[in-house]
Amino acid sequence: MDSATCLWWMRANLTADVHAVCIDYHQRHRIELEYAAVLAQQATVATHTVLEIDLASIGGSPLTDDNIDVPSASEDQQSVTVVPYRNLLFVAAAAARAQSLEIDDIYIAPVRDDSAAYRDCRREFYDSLEQTLRLGAPADGRITIHTPFVDMWKRDVIRIGLELGVPYEMTHTCYSGRRPACGICDACVERIDAFRANGVADPLDYEIDIDWA
C-alpha cells in the first residue's frame, strides 16, 4: 500500500524515468510480487526488476517462516514480525541496481506508524545508510535515499493516494498473504484504520466484516 502510493507520487512529481525494484525474499505474503508487477505495468515504469534475497533461510520471523504463526493485532506482538535488517538489504540491492543504471536516487516508503516496531523505518537509519552506500560505491557518487512519507501517518499516505488515484484494490498488505485479506493482523488493522480515518471503504476484500463508518 505504501510503496504503491510512493510509486504514484513519484509519477506525479518527477519527470525522470522510474525504475521499479521488487524484492522476492521468500516472504509468506509472496502474492505481493504478482500485484507489484501489475502495479508497475499500470504506472508505466521504465523497468520492473525482481531481485531475490533468501531471508527464509535465516528464519526467526512469521513473515518468512510458515511454521511461526502471524500474530493478530489484538495480541500486541508486532515486534515479532520484524525481519532483521530487511530494509537495509532491500536498499543495498536497489542501490546496486541503480548503479547499473547510473542512477543516484532511490525512493522507499517507510511511514511514521512503522517506526515503533521497525527500527529500519526511521529517517536516521536512512541517513546513516545513505552515507554507507556513498562510501562503498564503486566510484564517487551522490546516492540519495528519498523517504517522502517517513514523517507521515498511514492515514496521510492514503489521503495522498486517493487524490492520486492509486488502485488500492491491486495492492497487498496482509502479513498472512491471504486474498481476501485476514483483517486481523497488524498490517491489515493499520490499513483498515487508515481508510476509516479518510472516511472511505478499502476496495480490498477481507475475510471478516468491516464497519467502515
N, C-alpha and C positions, 0 to 999 in steps of 0.2 A: 504493500500500500504506500509506504513512504518513498520507496525507490521509484515507483511508477509516477508519483506526484513530482518527484525531483526531475524525472525524465521530461515530463510535460512542461515543467517550469523552465528547464534548460531550453527546450524547443521554443518557448515563448520569449526568452530573454537573451539568447545567444544567437549570433549569426554564423558561427563556425559549425562545421560538421560535428555530429555527436557519434562517438563510437561506444556502443554498449558492451559491457562485460558482465557476464553472469557466472557465478561460481557453483559448480557441482562439487559439494563437499561431502557427498554421500549422506545428505540430510534425510531425516524421516519424511519431511514435507517436500520431497523432491518434485512433487507435482508443480511446484512453483516454477521449475525450469521450463515446463511447457507453456505456462502463461507468460513468462518473461519473453519467450520467443515471439509470441503473438503480440505482446505489447511493443516490442522492438520494431516489429513489422508495421504496426499501426502508427508508430511515431516516426516512421521512415528514417531510421538511423542509417548512418553510412555503413557501419558494420555491426554485427552482433556476434560476439565470441564467447563460447562456453569454455571456461578453464576448470580443470579438475584438480582438487586438493582433497585427498582422502583423510578426513578428520574422524571418520568412523573407526579407523584402526587405533586411534588414540583413546576413544571411549570416554566415559565419565559424564555424559550429558544425554538426557532423553531425546534431544534433537538429533543425535547421531547413533543412539543405541536403542534398538527396538525392545530390548529386554528391560529398559527402565521406563516406568510409566510417566507420561506427561502430567504434571500436577494441574489441578484446576485452580483458577484464580482464588477461589474461596479458601484454599489451603495456605495461601500466602507463602509460597515457596518458589517464587520466580527465579531466585538466585540459583536454584538447582538447574535451570535451563541454560546456564552460561556455558558456552563453548569457548574454552580458554584461548585467548589471542586470535579469535576468529577474524575480527576486523583488521587486525594487523596483517594477517596472512592475505586477506582479501585485497587490501590496498596495495600491499607489496606486489601481488600478482598483477593487479591492474596497472601499477606503475611500470612493471616490466613490459606489459602490452603497450602502454603509452609510449615508452621509449622506442619500441619497434616502429611506431607510427610518427615519431618525432613530435610528440605532444607532451606538454608540460602541465596541463591542467587536469586534475582528477576530481570528480564530484561523487560524493557519497551522502546518504540521507539519514544520519542519526538524528533523533529528536529528543527533546528535553525529558519526556516521560521515561526514556530508557536509561538515563544516566545513573539512576539509583542502583539498579540491578546489574547493569552492564557498564563497567568502568571504561571500556573502549568506545563509549559513545560520548565521551566528554571532549570539548574543544581542546583542552590542554594536552590530551593524548594525541590528537592530530597535529598540534603544533610541534610536539616532540618527534612524531613520526615523519612529518614533513622535513624536518632538519636531518633526520637519519637518512631519508631517501636522497636528499641532496648530497650528503656526504658520501653515500655509497653509489651514486650514479656513475656510469661509465665515462662520463665527461661532465664538465661544468654545466649545470643546468639550473633552472629555476622551477623545479617541480613544486606545484602548489596544490594542496588538498582543500577543496571547497566543501563547506558543510552549511549550505544555505538555511537548513531547518534546525540547526543544533540548539538554538535558544527558543524554539517554538514548541508548544504542546501539540499533541496529535490532532486536537480539535482545530487548531490553527492551520495545520497542514491539510486537513480535509477541506477546510473552507477554501483554501487556495486551489486545491484540486477540483473542487466543484466549480469554481469560477473558470478553470482552465478546461473543463470538460474531460477530466480523466475517466476512462472507462473502468470504474472500480469493480464492475462485475467480472472483469477479466484479471483481477489481481488475486493473490492468495496470501493469507495471513496465518491461518490456523496452524499451531505447532504440531498438531496430530496429523496434519496432511490430509484431512478429510474434505471431501466435497459431497454434500453440503458441509460447511464448517461446523465444528463441535459446539461452538458458542460458549464454552466454559473455561477454556484455557486462558492464560493471561493475555496472550496475543489477541484472541477473539474478544475478550471482555474490553480491552483497551480500545479496540477498533469500534465495537458497538457503542461504547461511551462517547467516542469522538463523533460518530454520526449523530447520536442523540443530542449532543451539545450544539450541533448545527441544525437541529430540527428536521433532519432528513433521514429517511429509512435507507439503510445499506442495501444496494441492489443484489448483494450476495445472499445465497440461500444458507440457512442454518438448520441444524438438526432439532433445535429447540425453538419454541415460540418466543419472539422478541416483542416487547412492548416499546414501540418507537416514539411514544408520546413524550 
